[in-house]
Structure formats: C-alpha cells, structure tokens
Amino acid sequence: MNAFKRFFKDIAQYPSAIVGMVIILLLILFAVYAVVSIPYNEAIRLWRGGENVWGDYPRNAAPAWTNLFARVKQPETVILNTDDETVKKEIQQVGNNTEVIIHFTLDYQYDAYPQEMIIFFESKYAQKQPHVSMRWITPDGRELRMTQMSLRRSDQYRFDLDDRLRRRLPENMTVIQGLFSQPDVVPPTTLKGTYEVRISALLFEPDSEVDARLVIYGQVHGLAGTDHVRRDLMVAMLWGAPIALAFGLLAAFGTNVLSMIIAAVGAWFGGVVDDIIQRITEVNLVLPLLPILIMIGTLYSRTIWIILGAVIALSIFSSSVKTYRAIFIQIKEAPYIEAARSYGASSVRIIFSYLIPRIIPVLIPGLVIGVPTYVFLEASLAVLGLGDPVLPTWGKLINDAQSQGALFNGHYYWVLQPAVLLMVTGLGFSMVGFALDRIFNPRLRGV
C-alpha cells in the first residue's frame, strides 16, 4: 500500500502523466462500451452487411454535429412509418373495394436539400395487386401528382426515377430540388414549412393490406457519419478502440517480457547460449519488420491474430535484448545472487526470482511507450489494405476513405475521426510512458 501511495505521489508531479492516464482511462471505457453495446458477432454482421443492413441510412453523410459549425443547416434523415402515431391513416369503402389514404407530413426547416427520397411498400394480397397513387403537397399549397403503380408484395418508389414527376418540375433542377424549392426563385432556395406525401391505395380484396415507409435521406447522420455503402461509421469508431488497445497491449507485453526473459537466460548461462542469442538478435535487427508483415499478409493470412503473432515473433530479438543483457550482467555479480547460488538455488529460480524482478521498473516504461508503436503498426497495415478484412478498425476506415477518394470529395470526417483517435491513443500512452521513465530512472528525474 505504501508503495502505491509513493508511486501515485511521484506520478502526480508530472501533469502530462495525469493527462495521459485520463486519456487511457477514457479509451478503456470507450472500448468496454463498444464491446458491451455492440457484441462482436453483431459488430461483424453490421460492418459486413452494407446496404442490406443500413438501407435507411444516407450515403456519405457527414456527422450530425457538423451542423453546429455550418452556416448552411444540412438536413438529417427522416423516417416516417404507417405505424407511427404522427402518421394519419384513413380507411374508407369505395364500392366493393377499400381505399386506404396515408398522410406523411414533414416539417422541413433546413437550408439544403436531402440526398434522395424513397417510399418502401409492403403489401398483402391473394391475386389482385393493390393500386396506389401519390401526391406531393408543398407548404404553399401546391399539389404535384406522382406516378401511379400496382404494388408487388415488396416494392419501392424512388422520387428521382419518376419521369412523370420530373416533367412537372423546372428543367434546371433535380427532382429533389424541384420538390423542396421556392417557385420561380434563382438560385434554387429551399422552401421551409410542412410538406405532405399523400398516398391513396386501392385494395381489391377483403384481406389486402398496404403499409408504407417514407425515408428522406439527409446530408448528415449520427455521431460519426456514414460511408459509401451507408454503413454507420460509429461501429468502426467504437470497435476500433478495443481492437487497437488489445493489439497494442498484447504486442508490447509479449515483446518486452519475452525479450527480458531471453536476455536473462543469455546473461546467466553465458557462453554458447549467450552467443547464439546475440547473433540471432543482430540478424533480426537488420530485418525490415513492415515488409515482412506485408509479405505475410499478402501470401499467407491477414487475420489479426496471425499478424499479432508475427509481430511478437519478429520483435522479440530486438535491441531491448542487448539493453536488458547489459543490466543482467551487472546484477549477476551482486552478492545476493552469490548467496542464492551457494544455498543451491536452481538456474530457473535465480532467473525468475532474483534477476528479472530487479529490472521490472525498467520494463514498465518501455512497455507503456511501446503500446502506441504497435497500435500504429496495426493501423498502418490496415491503411495499406493488409488489415483483417473482417474487423472494423480505425485503419480500415482510413483505407476505405482512401480507396473511395474521401478527401477529394470533401468527406474529411471519414479520415479525420479515426486519425484523431489514433493520435490521441499514441499521445496518452507516450505521456504516461515518459513520466514512468523519469520516475523509475534516477538519472532522468531532474530532466
């Protein structure tokens, strides 16, 4: 307990370390929330589902919070369903048939136009298909007739593809602009107010039913925006945290601990054992890590566990082995080591009970500082297209953004959000690691 109090007292002297610890704590909470709120199988299903899962989301939409800093207020996605309380549904008899009238009302107060609008229909019938006609009613009372159509059991109506509606609108406008613009105003300006989509469905059979869902796709959506296949980027933003932390911590821990054990074995036994370890280390130091990982990902497997194992295997015999060896050689000559040897302690006991515990204070700062190195390594592989194709990660987001020309098309959020999280992760661990290095290394305390 006293040791912990002394440690926290020492680390409190470095404000940067406190900031770093807060960042790491927030990242851990972020990761835990991701795993709890979106289980692994669900995250994979959502990320691989594409438009089959995210059909009600807009394509390439910026985060909704960007409206707070924009002069032009962008529309958000609006979904209206016949089951909603705000949707009025009338049923009346027309001879032997039944007419269902659905009123979708929308209070539009935005300065820009939606991306697109689609009405999804679900109908039930035995033989005779229901027939629908639709009207668009503007806040100033204008009515525009749209296409009439016979419904299949699952059908949809896209406003942009309605040629009859297009002919009723100004030629210099798209269908969406024509529906939401003030008449005879140049350049096109949105008309704010309450719009209505009135759907009249004629049913020819007693048990027939028609349900509709109007989706008005906005220009902004959610906390992180969407990509080219309508996926909510928040899934990858959330799940990128546990993947990055797990990869970084496991790689840093495995590399540093195994390097320390190998250095202790070489320093204790000396002779041929030490020579072999040193030669392997020297050969490994000249091997390029990233090209080897690229080769493994290209020719063998891009699974994150295979890449993690390769990273640890290629990083064990690093320069840390020589650093730890120099320390172990000094500790090896200490009197308490001679005492342990004299009462018959085995080599394994001496290595793990007397040598290694002495340099744990040296290990901890290097381990913490090494975490962002491996986090950036995993992200770099993903950016190069060699990340795990299944997992939604920060690096995969940047890779998708690059392949889709996000920066050229003005979708800066797609790149900046994961890049900022990567930088914040590296900053947090580096600040704590440098502070720990000063605490555990007496020669740096006055720096």
Salt bridges, closest charged atoms under 4 A:
GLU42 OE2 - ARG45 NH2 2.77
GLU51 OE2 - ARG59 NH2 2.83
GLU51 OE1 - ARG230 NE 3.31
ASP56 OD1 - ARG213 NH2 3.07
GLU90 OE2 - LYS88 NZ 3.18
GLU90 OE1 - HIS103 NE2 3.66
ASP111 OD1 - LYS192 NZ 2.76
GLU116 OE1 - ARG158 NH1 3.45
GLU116 OE2 - ARG230 NH2 2.80
ASP140 OD2 - ARG142 NE 3.06
GLU143 OE1 - ARG135 NH1 3.34
ASP155 OD1 - ARG152 NH2 2.93
GLU196 OE2 - HIS103 ND1 2.64
GLU196 OE2 - ARG198 NE 3.19
ASP211 OD1 - LYS89 NZ 3.49
ASP227 OD2 - ARG231 NE 2.67
ASP274 OD2 - ARG325 NH2 2.74
GLU282 OE2 - ARG279 NH2 2.89
GLU282 OE2 - LYS322 NZ 3.38
GLU338 OE2 - ARG341 NH1 3.88
ASP400 OD2 - ARG231 NH2 3.32
ASP400 OD1 - LYS396 NZ 3.03
